[in-house]
Amino acid sequence: MKFRLLFSFYLITLFAISCGKDEEPTPDPIEETLYFPPINSETWETKSLQDLGWKTENEQVLYDFLEANGTDAFMILSNGRIVIEKYFGDFTATQVHSWNSAAKTLTAFTIGIAQEEGLLAITNPSSDYMGKGWSSLTPEQEQKITVRHHLTMTTGLDYTVPENFCTDKSCFVYKNEPGTYWYYHQGAYTVLDQIITGAVNQDFKTYFNAKIRNKIGMQGSWIKTADLNLYFSNARSMARFGLLNLNKGTWEDTPILSDASFFNAMTNTSQDLNKSYGYLWWLNGKSNYKVPGSEALFSGKLIPSGPDDLIAGLGAFDQKLYVIPSKKMVVVRMGDSAEEGELGPTDFDNELWIRLNALIN
């Protein structure tokens, strides 16, 4: 009995060895590296929909939707490579378009660099960099407003003034204690340009160009329009900035923003009053959100059909910069009037992602 058991074990062992002796271990799939287009060049690697296994039968449906909604330029990057680059009507790859409020993300990133260089601290009063008396508040009230409050739309300044975009001293009036209320206050954001200028001791535009634009090969410029400072560029420049943020502040091997703590804070919930807002970036996948022009707090995700880890720069007339780390994707949309007059997130975001999901999933 003992011999038979040992012999059986011997046969089983021989069988296992013979079955596996010619088999090679299955290699782990090679992850595609993140690609960065060269500086000062039109060269940009591409990737086809077929290579990615996307559903090409849904491609035209996406284009029809974009064209019907006033889109001028649309791009998708996968791992930094261009998958889709489409222009509509007379709009071309070389033409520039305003980012509108999607450019707020440029300002937030610039603030992070200035803080990393020790030129400002976001926890300091904004009057440290703009000078005292930039508002109609008392000195004590003004001292309580920090740079971070401007970054998170929680300054407490009166957003019911006749002109929400106004940056005159008379337009900045006390309403709430800083940090206790969230409202999309354009004027309170716009003075961040002055804060940066005062902190770095040079014009905001010059500093931005040297620290971000020129280092990643963007083109474009800030143009003063009434009280607003708007950024204009081509679609590829917006895609470059999206790629920089997909790689968490590093352009290929060159750190542009090395402060990981600031980057993480910028792209995550910055306060409990609107969980879908970081430092001037919109965030998906959170439990609630507010939208520009409204005091209401809505439950649920900002873009129900969008990926939960999506972060976005969103501007009027549906300028879109989506960065999706889980998919290693960047999506750019520039246009004029998907939803006339709307700011920030709109129904267009959800409708677009329904069509994107049909293409990429």
RODO-2510 file (C-alpha; in nm, 4 decimals, decimal comma):
residues 361
     n   res          X          Y          Z
     1     m     0,0000     0,0000     0,0000
     2     k     0,2783     0,2390     0,0934
     3     f     0,4690     0,1520    -0,2277
     4     r     0,1649     0,2172    -0,4453
     5     l     0,1090     0,5579    -0,2900
     6     l     0,4722     0,6539    -0,3477
     7     f     0,4615     0,5291    -0,7069
     8     s     0,1425     0,7247    -0,7772
     9     f     0,3000     1,0411    -0,6397
    10     y     0,6057     0,9781    -0,8634
    11     l     0,3880     0,9441    -1,1771
    12     i     0,1927     1,2636    -1,0944
    13     t     0,5190     1,4532    -1,0447
    14     l     0,6623     1,3287    -1,3771
    15     f     0,3407     1,4273    -1,5560
    16     a     0,3457     1,7811    -1,4090
    17     i     0,7104     1,8295    -1,5098
    18     s     0,6583     1,6992    -1,8625
    19     c     0,3539     1,9202    -1,9185
    20     g     0,5307     2,2355    -1,8095
    21     k     0,8886     2,1846    -1,9261
    22     d     0,8407     2,3461    -2,2707
    23     e     0,6195     2,6327    -2,1573
    24     e     0,7678     2,9810    -2,1323
    25     p     0,6391     3,2086    -1,8570
    26     t     0,3843     3,4559    -1,9878
    27     p     0,5511     3,7983    -2,0002
    28     d     0,3806     4,0962    -1,8467
    29     p     0,2349     4,3292    -2,1106
    30     i     0,4676     4,6174    -2,1942
    31     e     0,3108     4,9442    -2,0912
    32     e     0,3334     5,2128    -2,3563
    33     t     0,5457     5,5047    -2,2437
    34     l     0,4055     5,8543    -2,2233
    35     y     0,5043     6,0508    -2,5323
    36     f     0,5889     6,4215    -2,5366
    37     p     0,5997     6,6138    -2,8660
    38     p     0,9265     6,8035    -2,9222
    39     i     0,9507     7,1737    -2,8425
    40     n     0,9315     7,4227    -3,1334
    41     s     0,8191     7,1560    -3,3783
    42     e     0,4996     7,0465    -3,5496
    43     t     0,6081     6,6842    -3,5113
    44     w     0,3634     6,4840    -3,3022
    45     e     0,3321     6,1055    -3,2964
    46     t    -0,0087     5,9580    -3,3718
    47     k    -0,2002     5,6458    -3,2780
    48     s    -0,4920     5,5055    -3,4759
    49     l    -0,8304     5,4123    -3,3348
    50     q    -0,7728     5,0618    -3,4672
    51     d    -0,4434     5,0313    -3,2765
    52     l    -0,6270     5,1177    -2,9568
    53     g    -0,9133     4,8804    -3,0269
    54     w    -1,1702     5,1594    -3,0244
    55     k    -1,5057     5,1237    -3,1973
    56     t    -1,4519     5,3008    -3,5268
    57     e    -1,8175     5,2586    -3,6190
    58     n    -1,8977     5,5241    -3,3562
    59     e    -1,6416     5,7774    -3,4799
    60     q    -1,8709     5,9636    -3,7198
    61     v    -2,1441     5,9845    -3,4564
    62     l    -1,8995     6,1790    -3,2386
    63     y    -1,8045     6,4132    -3,5235
    64     d    -2,1680     6,4785    -3,6109
    65     f    -2,2406     6,5702    -3,2499
    66     l    -1,9400     6,8025    -3,2289
    67     e    -2,0239     6,9780    -3,5535
    68     a    -2,3902     7,0208    -3,4609
    69     n    -2,2843     7,1929    -3,1385
    70     g    -2,0581     7,4623    -3,2780
    71     t    -1,7225     7,2923    -3,2280
    72     d    -1,4184     7,4478    -3,3948
    73     a    -1,1400     7,2147    -3,2780
    74     f    -1,1346     6,8740    -3,1113
    75     m    -0,8421     6,6563    -3,0037
    76     i    -0,7838     6,3325    -2,8154
    77     l    -0,4418     6,2248    -2,6899
    78     s    -0,3718     5,8713    -2,5697
    79     n    -0,0427     5,8367    -2,3824
    80     g     0,0478     6,1711    -2,5357
    81     r    -0,0045     6,0590    -2,8956
    82     i    -0,2705     6,2163    -3,1159
    83     v    -0,5619     5,9805    -3,1788
    84     i    -0,8079     6,2386    -3,3108
    85     e    -0,7381     6,5904    -3,4343
    86     k    -1,0413     6,7369    -3,6063
    87     y    -1,1289     7,0896    -3,7181
    88     f    -1,4707     7,2032    -3,8307
    89     g    -1,5903     7,4667    -4,0758
    90     d    -1,3201     7,7167    -4,1668
    91     f    -1,1276     7,6699    -3,8422
    92     t    -0,7716     7,5397    -3,8859
    93     a    -0,4921     7,3940    -3,6751
    94     t    -0,3034     7,7237    -3,6754
    95     q    -0,5922     7,9403    -3,5583
    96     v    -0,6190     8,0556    -3,1990
    97     h    -0,9240     8,0455    -2,9767
    98     s    -0,9948     8,1815    -2,6300
    99     w    -0,9787     7,9297    -2,3494
   100     n    -1,2197     8,1455    -2,1480
   101     s    -1,2319     8,0118    -1,7912
   102     a    -1,0476     7,6923    -1,8821
   103     a    -0,7411     7,9194    -1,8561
   104     k    -0,7963     7,9424    -1,4810
   105     t    -0,5999     7,6160    -1,4684
   106     l    -0,2984     7,7991    -1,6159
   107     t    -0,3187     8,0538    -1,3355
   108     a    -0,3411     7,7876    -1,0648
   109     f    -0,0361     7,6085    -1,2052
   110     t     0,1577     7,9374    -1,2158
   111     i     0,0713     8,0030    -0,8503
   112     g     0,2141     7,6618    -0,7645
   113     i     0,5434     7,7435    -0,9345
   114     a     0,5688     8,0806    -0,7596
   115     q     0,5093     7,9121    -0,4224
   116     e     0,7652     7,6399    -0,5021
   117     e     1,0182     7,9129    -0,5756
   118     g     0,9481     8,0705    -0,2375
   119     l     0,7995     8,3869    -0,3863
   120     l     0,4585     8,3501    -0,2240
   121     a     0,2631     8,1273     0,0128
   122     i    -0,1012     8,0541    -0,0573
   123     t    -0,1763     8,0655     0,3154
   124     n    -0,0647     8,4301     0,3305
   125     p    -0,3084     8,7216     0,2954
   126     s    -0,3505     8,8280    -0,0668
   127     s    -0,2807     9,1851     0,0489
   128     d     0,0807     9,0763     0,1094
   129     y     0,1214     9,0748    -0,2690
   130     m    -0,1415     9,3235    -0,3931
   131     g    -0,0896     9,5792    -0,1183
   132     k    -0,3400     9,6835     0,1439
   133     g    -0,6596     9,8536     0,0362
   134     w    -0,7268     9,6498    -0,2816
   135     s    -1,0883     9,6088    -0,1643
   136     s    -1,3615     9,8032     0,0164
   137     l    -1,3275     9,5818     0,3227
   138     t    -1,1891     9,6945     0,6538
   139     p    -0,8175     9,6226     0,7032
   140     e    -0,9093     9,3435     0,9450
   141     q    -1,1509     9,1817     0,6985
   142     e    -0,9089     9,2140     0,4101
   143     q    -0,6286     9,0536     0,6124
   144     k    -0,8350     8,7358     0,6533
   145     i    -0,8538     8,6674     0,2792
   146     t    -0,5652     8,4457     0,1708
   147     v    -0,4362     8,3529    -0,1731
   148     r    -0,5894     8,0097    -0,1180
   149     h    -0,9330     8,1666    -0,0818
   150     h    -0,8951     8,3177    -0,4298
   151     l    -0,7862     7,9790    -0,5673
   152     t    -1,0877     7,8005    -0,4183
   153     m    -1,3619     8,0641    -0,4824
   154     t    -1,4155     8,1115    -0,1083
   155     t    -1,3059     8,4742    -0,0496
   156     g    -1,6397     8,5721     0,1054
   157     l    -1,6553     8,8771    -0,1230
   158     d    -2,0005     8,9869    -0,2348
   159     y    -2,0853     8,8024    -0,5555
   160     t    -2,4195     8,9833    -0,5902
   161     v    -2,2565     9,3098    -0,6948
   162     p    -2,3864     9,4397    -1,0317
   163     e    -2,0760     9,3194    -1,2155
   164     n    -1,9317     8,9866    -1,1032
   165     f    -1,6282     9,0382    -1,3304
   166     c    -1,5350     9,3778    -1,1876
   167     t    -1,1916     9,4148    -1,0247
   168     d    -1,2292     9,7750    -0,9050
   169     k    -1,1910     9,8323    -0,5328
   170     s    -1,5556     9,9409    -0,5110
   171     c    -1,6691     9,6007    -0,6451
   172     f    -1,5017     9,4032    -0,3681
   173     v    -1,7444     9,4203    -0,0764
   174     y    -1,7713     9,2002     0,2325
   175     k    -2,0483     8,9382     0,2353
   176     n    -1,9282     8,6225     0,4162
   177     e    -1,6379     8,5169     0,6312
   178     p    -1,3622     8,3788     0,4061
   179     g    -1,3788     8,0022     0,3701
   180     t    -1,7455     7,9730     0,4691
   181     y    -1,9167     8,0027     0,1314
   182     w    -1,8384     7,8931    -0,2265
   183     y    -1,9381     8,1030    -0,5243
   184     y    -1,7879     8,1349    -0,8709
   185     h    -1,6671     8,4936    -0,8379
   186     q    -1,4829     8,6048    -1,1509
   187     g    -1,3359     8,9254    -1,0108
   188     a    -1,1935     8,7485    -0,7072
   189     y    -1,0201     8,5079    -0,9430
   190     t    -0,8900     8,7701    -1,1856
   191     v    -0,6845     8,9541    -0,9216
   192     l    -0,4670     8,6447    -0,8920
   193     d    -0,2795     8,7976    -1,1857
   194     q    -0,1988     9,0956    -0,9634
   195     i    -0,1030     8,8634    -0,6794
   196     i     0,1450     8,6781    -0,9011
   197     t     0,2847     9,0035    -1,0415
   198     g     0,3403     9,1425    -0,6917
   199     a     0,4914     8,8192    -0,5633
   200     v     0,7386     8,7514    -0,8459
   201     n     0,8201     9,1199    -0,9078
   202     q     0,7581     9,0946    -1,2818
   203     d     0,4566     9,0979    -1,5107
   204     f     0,2372     8,7908    -1,4720
   205     k     0,2416     8,7240    -1,8469
   206     t     0,6211     8,7345    -1,8640
   207     y     0,6523     8,4983    -1,5685
   208     f     0,3951     8,2554    -1,7123
   209     n     0,5660     8,2480    -2,0515
   210     a     0,9067     8,1758    -1,8994
   211     k     0,7903     7,9168    -1,6474
   212     i     0,5259     7,7244    -1,8451
   213     r     0,4524     7,8269    -2,2035
   214     n     0,8055     7,8286    -2,3439
   215     k     0,9152     7,5203    -2,1493
   216     i     0,6497     7,2892    -2,2945
   217     g     0,6291     7,4345    -2,6447
   218     m     0,2934     7,6078    -2,6165
   219     q     0,2078     7,9101    -2,8223
   220     g    -0,0494     8,1747    -2,7373
   221     s    -0,0859     8,4834    -2,5224
   222     w    -0,2867     8,6501    -2,2483
   223     i    -0,5044     8,9337    -2,3787
   224     k    -0,6795     9,1843    -2,1541
   225     t    -1,0509     9,2042    -2,2385
   226     a    -1,2397     9,4493    -2,0147
   227     d    -1,1768     9,3213    -1,6602
   228     l    -1,0798     8,9751    -1,7780
   229     n    -0,7388     8,8428    -1,8756
   230     l    -0,8104     8,5782    -2,1412
   231     y    -0,5719     8,3242    -2,2882
   232     f    -0,5749     8,2540    -2,6624
   233     s    -0,3944     7,9634    -2,8290
   234     n    -0,4369     7,6858    -3,0826
   235     a    -0,5811     7,3485    -2,9845
   236     r    -0,2430     7,1749    -2,9733
   237     s    -0,1202     7,4184    -2,7096
   238     m    -0,4149     7,3354    -2,4871
   239     a    -0,3378     6,9665    -2,5454
   240     r     0,0258     7,0236    -2,4430
   241     f    -0,0839     7,1762    -2,1130
   242     g    -0,3212     6,8856    -2,0574
   243     l    -0,0346     6,6436    -2,1176
   244     l     0,1797     6,8306    -1,8648
   245     n    -0,0918     6,7789    -1,6033
   246     l    -0,1446     6,4163    -1,7035
   247     n     0,2195     6,3697    -1,6047
   248     k     0,1634     6,5624    -1,2787
   249     g     0,3673     6,8678    -1,3625
   250     t     0,6661     6,7152    -1,5427
   251     w     0,7317     6,7587    -1,9157
   252     e     0,9088     6,4411    -2,0212
   253     d     1,2156     6,4518    -1,7910
   254     t     1,1896     6,8214    -1,7047
   255     p     1,0016     6,9166    -1,3859
   256     i     0,7870     7,2259    -1,4466
   257     l     0,6097     7,2058    -1,1105
   258     s     0,7957     6,9764    -0,8695
   259     d     0,5772     7,0391    -0,5644
   260     a     0,3713     6,7192    -0,5544
   261     s     0,1817     6,8405    -0,2480
   262     f     0,0578     7,1504    -0,4321
   263     f    -0,0282     6,9539    -0,7467
   264     n    -0,2317     6,7015    -0,5471
   265     a    -0,4121     6,9777    -0,3585
   266     m    -0,4813     7,1615    -0,6852
   267     t    -0,6430     6,8574    -0,8457
   268     n    -0,8428     6,7300    -0,5479
   269     t    -1,1295     6,8665    -0,3398
   270     s    -1,0150     7,1929    -0,1841
   271     q    -1,3077     7,2512     0,0550
   272     d    -1,6341     7,0845     0,1608
   273     l    -1,8592     7,3561     0,0160
   274     n    -1,8204     7,2282    -0,3412
   275     k    -1,6434     6,8931    -0,3475
   276     s    -1,6063     6,9124    -0,7253
   277     y    -1,3637     7,2044    -0,7137
   278     g    -0,9896     7,2057    -0,6488
   279     y    -0,7638     7,5028    -0,7107
   280     l    -0,9484     7,6417    -1,0173
   281     w    -0,9792     7,2857    -1,1573
   282     w    -1,3149     7,1072    -1,1822
   283     l    -1,3252     6,7495    -1,0499
   284     n    -1,5509     6,4608    -1,1441
   285     g    -1,6594     6,1653    -0,9343
   286     k    -1,7405     6,3632    -0,6191
   287     s    -2,0588     6,3554    -0,4106
   288     n    -2,1764     6,7095    -0,4812
   289     y    -2,1105     7,0170    -0,6936
   290     k    -2,2011     7,3795    -0,7470
   291     v    -2,2046     7,5595    -1,0810
   292     p    -2,1261     7,9193    -1,1788
   293     g    -2,4076     8,1673    -1,1354
   294     s    -2,5966     7,9575    -0,8815
   295     e    -2,6060     7,9241    -0,5029
   296     a    -2,7558     7,5740    -0,5220
   297     l    -2,5662     7,2646    -0,4146
   298     f    -2,6389     6,9628    -0,6349
   299     s    -2,5900     6,5995    -0,5342
   300     g    -2,3971     6,3545    -0,7482
   301     k    -2,1180     6,3680    -1,0013
   302     l    -2,0351     6,6758    -1,2045
   303     i    -2,0343     6,4747    -1,5308
   304     p    -2,2369     6,1556    -1,4692
   305     s    -2,1156     5,9813    -1,7868
   306     g    -1,7509     6,0863    -1,7406
   307     p    -1,4700     5,8928    -1,5686
   308     d    -1,4564     5,9456    -1,1929
   309     d    -1,0933     6,0593    -1,1957
   310     l    -1,1472     6,3198    -1,4682
   311     i    -1,0197     6,6702    -1,3904
   312     a    -1,1093     6,9606    -1,6142
   313     g    -1,0557     7,3168    -1,7154
   314     l    -1,3980     7,4439    -1,8211
   315     g    -1,4734     7,7737    -1,9930
   316     a    -1,7680     7,9680    -2,1286
   317     f    -1,9192     7,8443    -2,4566
   318     d    -1,7937     7,4983    -2,3708
   319     q    -1,4189     7,5263    -2,3897
   320     k    -1,3040     7,1922    -2,2507
   321     l    -0,9750     7,0533    -2,1274
   322     y    -1,0221     6,7042    -1,9823
   323     v    -0,7374     6,5100    -1,8193
   324     i    -0,8152     6,1458    -1,7374
   325     p    -0,5259     5,9686    -1,5572
   326     s    -0,6895     5,6225    -1,5515
   327     k    -0,7190     5,6257    -1,9312
   328     k    -0,3979     5,8257    -1,9873
   329     m    -0,6038     6,0556    -2,2029
   330     v    -0,6287     6,4271    -2,2723
   331     v    -0,9332     6,5689    -2,4527
   332     v    -0,9581     6,9217    -2,5936
   333     r    -1,2664     7,0945    -2,7295
   334     m    -1,2747     7,4542    -2,8533
   335     g    -1,5832     7,6177    -2,9964
   336     d    -1,8301     7,8989    -2,9799
   337     s    -2,1785     7,8070    -2,8716
   338     a    -2,2617     7,4570    -2,7621
   339     e    -2,4710     7,6170    -2,4855
   340     e    -2,4889     7,9912    -2,5334
   341     g    -2,3718     8,1950    -2,2364
   342     e    -2,3090     7,9031    -2,0023
   343     l    -2,0034     7,8990    -1,7755
   344     g    -1,8178     7,5991    -1,6393
   345     p    -1,9843     7,2554    -1,6516
   346     t    -2,2879     7,2143    -1,8815
   347     d    -2,5090     6,9388    -2,0211
   348     f    -2,2713     6,9322    -2,3180
   349     d    -2,0067     6,7647    -2,0971
   350     n    -2,2356     6,4719    -2,0224
   351     e    -2,3595     6,4375    -2,3805
   352     l    -2,0037     6,4458    -2,5112
   353     w    -1,8893     6,1733    -2,2728
   354     i    -2,1795     5,9491    -2,3712
   355     r    -2,0406     5,9589    -2,7267
   356     l    -1,6799     5,9271    -2,6145
   357     n    -1,7643     5,6189    -2,4098
   358     a    -1,9316     5,4626    -2,7132
   359     l    -1,6085     5,5191    -2,9054
   360     i    -1,3422     5,4182    -2,6539
   361     n    -1,5069     5,1464    -2,4418
***
